[in-house]
Amino acid sequence: MKHFSLVLLAIFAFVLPVNAQTTLPEDFDAMVVANMKKWQAPGLGLAIVKDGETLLAKGYGIKSIETNEPVNADTVFQAGSTTKAFASMAVAMLVDEGILSWDDPIIKHIPEFRMKNEYVQNNLTLRDAFSHNSGVSFMSNVNMFLGKNLDGAWAMLNQNGQQTSFRRKWDYNNTIFALTGRVVERVTGKPFHQFVRDRILTPLGMNNSLLLDAEVASAQNRAEAHQHLNGTDYLITYPYIEYSQSAGMLNSTPNDMAKWLTFLTARGNWQGNQLVSEANLREMMSPQMLLDPASIYPAAASYAHDYYAYGLAWFVHNYAGHKVAMHTGSINGMTAIIGLIPEENIGVYVFINSDHIEYRHALMYKVFDLLLGNAETDWSEKLHAVYHPEPATAAEKAEHPSVSGDALVGTYDMEGSYPLIINQSGGKLVAQLGVGKTELVQQADNSYALIDPDNSHLPATGFLGIVLDSDGVVTRVSLGGLPFVRRR
């Protein structure tokens, strides 16, 4: 028996990483700050948990380039699509109670639900909505942002055809995903935000997490949104996206996300109370659709995988021999990421208050390596090169037709979306699409720059596409890459 025990000891001594850590190195903060500068991140919120302990929950940098106030562990950031895991958690709880099934058709709970494809309409399930495999047109996703209203986007689904076959391809779609929150509302009689607060946020003590725009607007300790363009940081309007509901409405803090990570890595148990079954937590993080990582995240394509997939509001894949569940959150001026290694009870959450600052990926992998005892990899250096390739040779400058503002005035249509209306208003040429307005400002080369009235201090990065017929009449325009035909 003694010999057998020594053999087991030898085996475990061999397979366990000799440098695995339960603390962070002394130079960790300095590393984060240096890399924030490298990636142009004004402020950053970070939460790290291991084995039920919060190793770190703190802020770095500043909330705003105008005030220079420091970020702290209770600073509010927009969480973007990391909200989606709260939606799948809400449904998992209701599945536990027998109120819902992952495979319930949406139409069972929303009988007025209509899609252009009747088969998809009648068979689209909660599982399908969570795993983004509806195949419905990309415009259905865009419509939520154009109208800042889900009911309007859902009403247009009967005009949005299929861009791919149902359940054959992964197509990220916030409008379809948000049906999950409406189902929660129908079966509980509560608004989605109230259910999440009652069943998740309040029990976990996530008291600084906010779901409603009015709450966020009055938050005293809030990070502001930024965009880095042409070597300069700009303050931009905060992304109020309550309208996205279960797809992205959450705003939270490092301290609160440390509690969320602790709950998830404790397999749904919080202070002795099992709030969701381990079985349904595993189901949330089980592969539903296999993916090509190169088509999703350049960071994910930077190393080899045995599999890369999407679960029920989680990306799931393997890293260094361990299963990872993760998701990003991205909205104008805000960036986030959550990463878990469930079997090792490791959780990481990163907020950054600037647009698409991909240091989030590098920091997540760095923390994974530190806590797993992996060989040293400079993920910041490695991924900075991936996300900042050498600039391509500049294309020849496009020629733009000479068109007066009056010649552009009119209504333009695209099937399955809002009309684009161009008018002269207050001496300015304005394009309205959904609830959003864009000023069209003619440049010296005859192009029309697209200017966001709410962020008019930003340099123009987009231009109106204009197509003329043989008589020189404007017949088509494109705004933000979306093509519209002039109404006759």
N, C-alpha and C positions, 0 to 999 in steps of 0.2 A: 504493500500500500504506500509506503514511504517513497519507493522508487517511482510508482505511478504518479504521485503528487509532484515529484521533482520534474517528471516529464511534462506534466501539464504546465507547471511553472515556466519551464523552458519554452514551451510553445507560446504561451501568452507573452512572455518577455520578447519573443521574436516578432509577434504580429502587432503589438502595440507600439505606436510611434514613440521613440525615446525622447523626443523634444516636445511632445504635446504639452500645452500650457493651459492653466486655468486663470492666468493673469496676463495682462498686457505688458509689453516691454516699456522701460522707462522713457524711451524716445518716441513712443507712439504718438503723443500729441504733436510733437515737433514734426513728425513725418506727415501727419494729416495737414497741418498748417502749410508746410512746404508744398505739398501736392495741390492744395487748394489754389495756391498762387499759380502753380504750373497750369492748372486747368481753368483758371479764371472763375473760381467759385467765390462769390462775395461772402456767403454764410453757409453753414452746414450744421445739421443736427444729426446726432449719431446715438444709437442704442445698441448695446451688445449684451447678450445673455448666454450663460453656459451653466448647465446642470441646475437650473432654477434660480441662479444668482445673477443679478445685474452687475456685469463687470464694468459697464460704463453707460451713462446716459448724460449727455452734455451737449453744449453748443460750441461752435467755433466761428470765428469771423464776425460779420456784422449783419444786422437785419436789413439795413438800407444804406445805400451809398450816399444818401442825402443826410441821414442823421448819425451814421456810424455807431449806432447803439449796438452793443454786443448781443449775439445770440446766446441763449441759455437753455437749460434742459426743459423749460416750460414754454419756449417760444413756439407759436403755432405756424405750421407750414401746410400748404395744400398737398394732399396725399395722392391725388390723381387715381390711377387705376389700381393702386394697392387697396382701394376701397372694395374692389370686387371680391376679395377674400372674405369680407364681412358679409357680403350678400350670400356667398356659398355657405358661410357659417350659419346664417339665419335659416336658410333652407335645411341645412343638416339638422338643426335643432328641431325643426318641424317634421322632418323625416323620422327622427327619433320618437316623436310623439304620435306618429301614425297619421298626422294631418296631411302630409305631402309624401310623394314618392319622387325620387330623382327622375323617374321615367313618366311622370304625369305630363300629358300634352298641355301646352299653354292654354289651348282653347277650352280645356276642361274648366279652368278657373277664370278665364276671360272670354266668355262665349261670343262677345262681339268682335273678337280678334279676326282681322282679315288680311290676307296676303294675296298677291297676284297669282301665285302658284297654289292651287287649292290643296294639292297633296301635301306640300310643305306646311301650309296653314293648319291642316288637320292633324299632322303628325309631329310637328316641332315640339320637343319636350324641354323640360327644365335642363336636363343633361345636355341637350343640343345647344341651348342658349348659353349655358356656362362654358361649353367647350368650343364655341365659335365655329360651328360647322353647318350653319344654315345654308350657305352658298348664295344668299340673297345679295342683290346689287350693292356695290360700294356706296352708291348715293344714299341708301337708307341710313348708313352710318353718318355720312356728312350732314344729312338733314337735321339731325339732333343739334349739331353745333350751329347750323345756319339759323334755325328758328329758336334756339335756346329753349326748346319745348319738346318734351317727349310725345305728348298727345298729338302734336302736329306731325312729328316724324312717323309715329305709328299709323296715323291716318293715311299717309302716303305709301304705306307698304303695299297697298293694293295696286300701286302703279310701278313698284320696283320689282323687276323680274329677277331671275336667277343669273348670276354671273358664273357660277359653277354648280355642279350637281350637289344635291342635298346629301350631306354626310360623307362627301368624297374628298373635301379639301378644307383646310383651316383658313378662315377669313375673319379677321378681327372685326367685330361689329358691336359697338356700344349700344346702338338702338335696340338690337335684338337682345343683347345681354340684359338691358334694363327692364325687360319684361319680367325678369326674376323678382325684382323688387315689387312690381305691380301684383304679382301672384302672392307674395307675402302679405301685401295689403288686403287682397281679396279674402284670404283665408283667416286672417287674424282680426280684421276690422280696424287695424291701426295703420297710420302712415308708416312707410318703410323706416324713416328716420327715427320714429318713436319706438318701433320694435327693436331696432339696433341699440338705441339708448337703454331701453328697459332690460334687454336680455343679454347684451354684451358689454357696452360701455360702463353702465352703472355697476354691475356685479364686479367688473375688473378694476373699478376705481379710476377709469379713464375720464376723469372729470374735466379735463381741459380740451377734450376732443370735441369738435364742433361740426355740425352737419348742415346748418341753415345759413344762408347768406347773411341774414341780419345779425346772427351771432358772430360771424367772422368779421363783419364790418365794424362791430363794436369792440373787438378783441384788443386789449391794450398791449399785449405782448405778442406781436405778430411779425413774422418776416415779410418783407415786401418782395415783389417779383422783379426780376431783372432779365435783360437780354444782352449778350455780348456780341457786338457786331463790329467788324473792321477794326479790332483792337481796342474797342471802347465799351465800357459797361454803361447800360442805360436802365434807369428805373422805368418800369411799365406798370400798367394797371393790374391790380390783383385779379387772378382768375376766379371769379365767383361762378361756381358751376353746380349750385344746388340742383339746377334743371337736369343734370345727368343722373341724379338719384343713385340707384345701386351700382351704376357704372363708374362713379367717380366723385361723389359729393363730400367725402370725408376730409376734414382738416384736423391735424393732430400734432403732437409734440414728442420729443425724444423720451421723456419720462413715461408718457402714456404708451408709446410704442414698445417700451421695455416690458410693460405689463402684458401687452398683446403677445409679444414674443415668448414670454414666460408661460403664458397660458397654452400657446400652440406647442411649445416644446415639452410641456407637461402632459401632452396628449389629451387636451381638453379638460384637465382638472385645474380648478382654482381654489386654493386654500382648503383642500379636502372635499370640494364639491365638484362632481362630474357634470359640467355644463353641457357637454356634447359627448356622444359616445366615441370611443376610440375607433370603432368600425367606420363611422361616417366621416371622421377626421381623415382616416386613411383613404376613404373613397374620394374625398376632395383632392387629395394629392396623388391620385392614381392616374396613369396615362390614359387619355381618351383618344387623342389624335397624335400620330407621329409626325414630326416636323423636321425640316432641314434647318439646322441652327444658322447657317449662313444667310438664310432668308429672313431671320428674325433679329438677331443681335450680332453685330460684328465681334463683340466680346466673346460670345458663346462659340463662335467659329474659330477662335484662336487656340483651341486645344481639342483633342480627340474625345468623342463620347461613344459609349456603347449604345446609348439611346438619347433622344431629345424629343420631348413631347409636351402636350398641353393637357392638363387635367381639368378640374372643375374650378376655374378661376386661378389656377397656378400653372406656371411652367414647371415641368419636372424633368430632371436629367441626372446623369451621374457625373461626379467630379472627384478625382483622386480616390476612386473606389467607394464613394459614398453617394447616396441619393440626396439630391438637392431639390427643394421646392422654392421657387422664387417668383417675383413679379416686379415689374417697373411701374412707375407712375409718371406721366409726362403731360403737362398742360402749359400753356403760355407762361413762361417765366418761372416755372417750378419743375423740379425733378426729384424723383424718389425711387427707392428700391428696397424690397424686403427679400431676405434670403434665409433659408432654414436648412440645417442638416439634422433632420429629426432623430436619427439613430444615435447621434452624438449630443443631442440636447443643445445644439448651437443655433442661435438666432442673431441676425444682424438687420438693422434698419437704418437707412441713410436718407436724409432730406437735404436738398440743395436749393437755394432760392435764386436760381437762374435757369435759363432755358436749355434743356438737353446737355447738361454738363455730365459727360459720361465717366467722370471719376467715380461715380456711384458704383459701377461695375468693378473697377480696380480696387476700391476700398472693401467691397464685399469679399472678393477673392483673397485679398490680403488678410482679412480677419479670419477667414476660413483656414488659410495656411497656418497662421499663428496658433490657432486653437487646436488644429489637427497635428501640429508638429511637422508639417511638410517642409520640404527643402525650400530655401529662400528663393522667391521669384519677385522681381520688381514689377508688379502688375501695373503700376502707374506708368512706368516707362514703356512697358510692352504695349499697353492699350492706348497710350497717347499716340503712338505711331500708327496704330490701327485707325483711330478716329481723326487723326490729323495727317492724312497722306500728303505727299508733295502735290502742290496745285497743278492741275492739268493745264496744258497750253491753252491760253485764252482763245476762245472762238472768235471768228470775225464778227464785228459788231453788226447786229441785225439792222436792216433798213425798215423804217416805219412809214406807212402811207401818211400823206398830209391830209388830215381829217379835222374838220372844225368840231367844237364841242356840240354845236346844234345838230350836226349830222349824226352824232352818236345818240342823241336823245331818243328814247323809245323803250319798248318792252321786249324782252328777249326770253325765250323759253328753252327749257331742257326737260325732257320727259322724266317724271318721277321726282321733281324737286320744285323749289320755289321759283317764281319768275324773277328775272333780273330787270330792275327798272332803273333807267338812267334819266336823270332830270337835272335841269338847272335850278339851284336852290341857294338863295342869298348870294348870288354872284359866283357860286362854285358849282362845278360839275360833280354830281354825286350819284354813285351807283348803290342801289339798295337791293340786298339779297337776303331774304328772310327778315330778321330784325336788325341785321348788321348794315352799317353804311360805310362806304369807302369813297374818299375824295379822289377824283381823277384829275391829276395836274399835268398839263401838257409841258413837255420838256423841249429843249432846243432842237433835238433830233426828231421831233414830231411824235415821240412816244408819249403815252399817258402813264405816269407813275401812279401806283396805288398807295394812298396815304390813309392810315387808320386815324380817324379824328381823335380817338382817345389816346393815341400815342404818336401824335404828329411830329414829335421831336426825333423820331427814329429815322435813319436814312432809308430811302425807298429801296426795297429789294425785289419788288415785283412790278410788272407792267401789264396793261390791258392788251390782249391780243385782238387784232382787228382784221377782218377779211372783207374785201370789197368785191362786188360783181364787176362785170365788164363795163358797166356804166359809171363806176366809181361810187356806187351806193353801198353803204355798210349793210351786210347781210348776216354776219356772224361776229361774235366777240367771245373771248375767253377771259375769265376772271379767276385767278388763283388756280389755273389749270382746268377749270370747269368750262365746257363748251356750251354756248347758247346760240340759238337761231332767232333772228329777228321776227317778231310777230307781224303778220301782214294784215 
